[in-house]
Amino acid sequence: MNVPVLCELRLLSSARFDSQSLLSVLLAGNARLTEKLRWEELVPLGSRILVRLHTESASRDELLGCLEHLMGRSQQRRTDGSWPLPDPL
């Protein structure tokens, strides 16, 4: 993903409606993504990431299971209207 797209993603993810974020984003990539998020123009996006999960030795099936779990959790609102953070693995 190129820098202008990631910068636009940061702007979109900062939009709020009734103090709730309108957009949740899951970024998946290799070590180059982590390095790219350290670039000066992408630091604001990198600082908005709540959870980072590194799965270098996971199999394809393990990664799919993890993503399905996290995506399911991201759709579950708490009774107070807040969104739960994923469980650390």
MDAnalysis code that builds the backbone (N, CA, C; Angstrom):
import MDAnalysis as mda
import numpy as np

u = mda.Universe.empty(267, n_residues=89, atom_resindex=np.repeat(np.arange(89), 3), trajectory=True)
u.add_TopologyAttr("name", ["N", "CA", "C"] * 89)
u.add_TopologyAttr("resid", np.arange(1, 90))
u.add_TopologyAttr("resname", ["MET", "ASN", "VAL", "PRO", "VAL", "LEU", "CYS", "GLU", "LEU", "ARG", "LEU", "LEU", "SER", "SER", "ALA", "ARG", "PHE", "ASP", "SER", "GLN", "SER", "LEU", "LEU", "SER", "VAL", "LEU", "LEU", "ALA", "GLY", "ASN", "ALA", "ARG", "LEU", "THR", "GLU", "LYS", "LEU", "ARG", "TRP", "GLU", "GLU", "LEU", "VAL", "PRO", "LEU", "GLY", "SER", "ARG", "ILE", "LEU", "VAL", "ARG", "LEU", "HIS", "THR", "GLU", "SER", "ALA", "SER", "ARG", "ASP", "GLU", "LEU", "LEU", "GLY", "CYS", "LEU", "GLU", "HIS", "LEU", "MET", "GLY", "ARG", "SER", "GLN", "GLN", "ARG", "ARG", "THR", "ASP", "GLY", "SER", "TRP", "PRO", "LEU", "PRO", "ASP", "PRO", "LEU"])
u.atoms.positions = np.array([
    [0.852, -1.157, 0.000],
    [0.000, 0.000, 0.000],
    [0.913, 1.238, 0.000],
    [0.596, 2.192, -0.837],
    [1.468, 3.361, -0.921],
    [1.130, 4.404, 0.153],
    [2.045, 5.336, 0.345],
    [1.947, 6.324, 1.423],
    [0.681, 7.180, 1.329],
    [0.313, 7.734, 0.155],
    [-0.910, 8.542, 0.110],
    [-2.161, 7.770, 0.536],
    [-2.239, 6.498, 0.193],
    [-3.396, 5.683, 0.589],
    [-3.408, 5.492, 2.105],
    [-2.254, 5.229, 2.691],
    [-2.183, 5.062, 4.139],
    [-2.507, 6.369, 4.864],
    [-2.079, 7.502, 4.307],
    [-2.422, 8.801, 4.910],
    [-3.927, 9.055, 4.842],
    [-4.546, 8.702, 3.744],
    [-5.997, 8.847, 3.609],
    [-6.724, 7.927, 4.592],
    [-6.191, 6.733, 4.772],
    [-6.758, 5.788, 5.728],
    [-6.731, 6.376, 7.144],
    [-5.661, 7.066, 7.488],
    [-5.573, 7.713, 8.795],
    [-6.678, 8.753, 8.958],
    [-6.896, 9.546, 7.915],
    [-7.946, 10.570, 7.988],
    [-9.325, 9.932, 8.146],
    [-9.582, 8.885, 7.371],
    [-10.876, 8.209, 7.457],
    [-11.084, 7.562, 8.822],
    [-10.018, 6.984, 9.377],
    [-10.161, 6.300, 10.666],
    [-10.324, 7.275, 11.825],
    [-10.013, 8.540, 11.612],
    [-10.167, 9.515, 12.691],
    [-11.564, 10.129, 12.729],
    [-12.401, 9.838, 11.728],
    [-13.770, 10.373, 11.701],
    [-14.591, 9.746, 12.830],
    [-15.409, 10.566, 13.461],
    [-16.221, 10.096, 14.591],
    [-17.668, 10.530, 14.409],
    [-18.580, 9.742, 14.964],
    [-20.000, 10.060, 14.988],
    [-20.491, 9.732, 16.386],
    [-21.010, 10.721, 17.088],
    [-21.440, 10.535, 18.480],
    [-20.332, 9.903, 19.323],
    [-19.126, 10.399, 19.164],
    [-17.915, 9.967, 19.875],
    [-17.522, 8.519, 19.592],
    [-18.101, 7.891, 18.593],
    [-17.735, 6.537, 18.188],
    [-17.011, 6.599, 16.845],
    [-15.962, 5.846, 16.730],
    [-15.230, 5.783, 15.474],
    [-16.125, 5.173, 14.405],
    [-16.101, 5.756, 13.215],
    [-16.922, 5.247, 12.120],
    [-16.257, 4.101, 11.374],
    [-14.965, 3.959, 11.536],
    [-14.224, 2.987, 10.739],
    [-13.205, 2.268, 11.599],
    [-13.236, 0.953, 11.565],
    [-12.200, 0.141, 12.188],
    [-11.409, -0.506, 11.064],
    [-10.116, -0.547, 11.225],
    [-9.241, -1.026, 10.154],
    [-8.349, -2.128, 10.690],
    [-8.189, -3.158, 9.894],
    [-7.257, -4.228, 10.190],
    [-6.193, -4.200, 9.105],
    [-4.950, -3.936, 9.485],
    [-3.835, -3.943, 8.542],
    [-3.061, -5.233, 8.729],
    [-2.789, -5.902, 7.645],
    [-1.991, -7.121, 7.695],
    [-0.865, -6.994, 6.689],
    [0.312, -7.371, 7.103],
    [1.455, -7.292, 6.206],
    [2.678, -7.909, 6.856],
    [3.777, -7.820, 6.157],
    [5.019, -8.364, 6.692],
    [5.791, -7.266, 7.416],
    [7.053, -7.521, 7.725],
    [7.861, -6.570, 8.490],
    [7.987, -5.219, 7.788],
    [7.848, -5.193, 6.479],
    [7.942, -3.916, 5.759],
    [6.826, -2.960, 6.170],
    [5.653, -3.477, 6.506],
    [4.557, -2.614, 6.961],
    [4.936, -1.931, 8.269],
    [5.509, -2.677, 9.194],
    [5.944, -2.110, 10.469],
    [6.977, -1.013, 10.236],
    [7.913, -1.274, 9.345],
    [8.929, -0.263, 9.023],
    [8.292, 0.965, 8.381],
    [7.359, 0.750, 7.471],
    [6.713, 1.860, 6.770],
    [5.951, 2.750, 7.747],
    [5.336, 2.157, 8.768],
    [4.575, 2.940, 9.745],
    [5.475, 3.804, 10.621],
    [6.781, 3.622, 10.518],
    [7.736, 4.472, 11.244],
    [8.178, 5.672, 10.408],
    [7.803, 5.725, 9.147],
    [8.154, 6.873, 8.305],
    [7.484, 8.111, 8.860],
    [8.151, 9.239, 8.707],
    [7.671, 10.497, 9.291],
    [6.230, 10.815, 8.910],
    [5.869, 10.639, 7.644],
    [4.520, 10.987, 7.205],
    [3.466, 9.979, 7.664],
    [3.900, 8.805, 8.153],
    [2.952, 7.787, 8.604],
    [2.925, 7.600, 10.118],
    [3.721, 8.357, 10.840],
    [3.716, 8.261, 12.303],
    [2.321, 8.492, 12.881],
    [1.535, 9.473, 12.360],
    [0.180, 9.647, 12.908],
    [-0.692, 8.392, 12.767],
    [-0.563, 7.674, 11.659],
    [-1.319, 6.428, 11.499],
    [-0.792, 5.364, 12.452],
    [0.516, 5.211, 12.518],
    [1.116, 4.219, 13.408],
    [0.736, 4.437, 14.862],
    [0.580, 5.701, 15.254],
    [0.231, 5.997, 16.645],
    [-1.226, 5.675, 16.957],
    [-2.068, 5.516, 15.950],
    [-3.489, 5.199, 16.161],
    [-3.742, 3.700, 16.292],
    [-2.732, 2.884, 16.063],
    [-2.898, 1.427, 16.130],
    [-2.986, 1.002, 17.590],
    [-4.107, 0.377, 17.948],
    [-4.338, -0.033, 19.332],
    [-3.685, -1.366, 19.670],
    [-3.712, -2.284, 18.740],
    [-3.199, -3.626, 18.996],
    [-2.293, -4.024, 17.843],
    [-1.137, -4.536, 18.184],
    [-0.215, -5.062, 17.176],
    [0.013, -6.534, 17.490],
    [-0.064, -7.333, 16.495],
    [0.099, -8.765, 16.670],
    [1.105, -9.256, 15.640],
    [2.195, -9.830, 16.095],
    [3.223, -10.361, 15.199],
    [3.111, -11.881, 15.197],
    [2.939, -12.441, 14.027],
    [2.715, -13.887, 13.905],
    [3.654, -14.478, 12.860],
    [4.950, -14.298, 13.054],
    [5.910, -14.752, 12.051],
    [5.873, -16.254, 11.793],
    [5.645, -17.065, 12.810],
    [5.730, -18.511, 12.622],
    [4.370, -19.204, 12.544],
    [3.312, -18.446, 12.390],
    [1.976, -19.041, 12.339],
    [1.712, -19.629, 10.958],
    [0.952, -20.703, 10.938],
    [0.562, -21.313, 9.665],
    [-0.580, -20.513, 9.045],
    [-0.875, -20.802, 7.807],
    [-1.975, -20.126, 7.109],
    [-3.294, -20.336, 7.859],
    [-3.567, -21.574, 8.275],
    [-4.808, -21.878, 8.994],
    [-4.872, -21.164, 10.346],
    [-3.730, -21.080, 11.053],
    [-3.705, -20.372, 12.328],
    [-3.989, -18.885, 12.130],
    [-3.417, -18.298, 11.069],
    [-3.661, -16.883, 10.784],
    [-5.117, -16.635, 10.431],
    [-5.707, -17.520, 9.625],
    [-7.119, -17.363, 9.274],
    [-8.005, -17.455, 10.503],
    [-7.718, -18.396, 11.379],
    [-8.487, -18.524, 12.616],
    [-8.368, -17.288, 13.491],
    [-7.164, -16.752, 13.583],
    [-6.931, -15.544, 14.373],
    [-7.699, -14.364, 13.782],
    [-7.626, -14.185, 12.468],
    [-8.332, -13.081, 11.816],
    [-9.837, -13.202, 11.979],
    [-10.372, -14.413, 11.839],
    [-11.808, -14.614, 12.021],
    [-12.223, -14.261, 13.452],
    [-11.417, -14.662, 14.416],
    [-11.711, -14.357, 15.814],
    [-11.701, -12.845, 16.046],
    [-10.652, -12.168, 15.569],
    [-10.535, -10.722, 15.780],
    [-11.641, -9.963, 15.060],
    [-11.995, -10.382, 13.865],
    [-13.062, -9.713, 13.125],
    [-14.398, -9.920, 13.837],
    [-14.634, -11.095, 14.372],
    [-15.858, -11.348, 15.127],
    [-15.926, -10.493, 16.376],
    [-14.803, -10.356, 17.074],
    [-14.751, -9.532, 18.286],
    [-14.962, -8.063, 17.957],
    [-14.481, -7.628, 16.788],
    [-14.584, -6.209, 16.450],
    [-16.030, -5.794, 16.206],
    [-16.920, -6.760, 15.998],
    [-18.318, -6.450, 15.729],
    [-19.189, -6.554, 16.972],
    [-18.589, -6.851, 18.123],
    [-19.355, -7.027, 19.358],
    [-19.244, -5.773, 20.214],
    [-20.284, -5.008, 20.275],
    [-20.293, -3.824, 21.136],
    [-20.627, -4.230, 22.553],
    [-20.037, -3.529, 23.480],
    [-20.382, -3.722, 24.891],
    [-21.680, -2.995, 25.189],
    [-22.266, -3.282, 26.338],
    [-23.532, -2.627, 26.698],
    [-23.367, -1.122, 26.874],
    [-22.143, -0.651, 27.178],
    [-21.924, 0.791, 27.307],
    [-21.638, 1.450, 25.959],
    [-21.700, 0.671, 24.869],
    [-21.480, 1.224, 23.532],
    [-20.046, 1.198, 23.073],
    [-19.113, 0.801, 23.949],
    [-17.711, 0.753, 23.548],
    [-17.411, -0.564, 22.842],
    [-16.297, -0.587, 22.139],
    [-15.884, -1.780, 21.406],
    [-14.804, -2.502, 22.204],
    [-14.868, -3.830, 22.309],
    [-13.840, -4.570, 23.061],
    [-12.539, -4.638, 22.282],
    [-11.433, -4.637, 22.994],
    [-10.129, -4.875, 22.370],
    [-9.945, -6.375, 22.229],
    [-9.244, -6.820, 21.183],
    [-9.004, -8.255, 21.028],
    [-8.159, -8.805, 22.164],
    [-8.356, -10.074, 22.470],
    [-7.539, -10.728, 23.470],
    [-6.114, -10.859, 22.939],
    [-5.108, -10.598, 23.760],
    [-3.734, -10.835, 23.314],
    [-3.511, -12.321, 23.131],
    [-2.790, -12.666, 22.092],
    [-2.525, -14.090, 21.835],
    [-1.166, -14.481, 22.338],
])
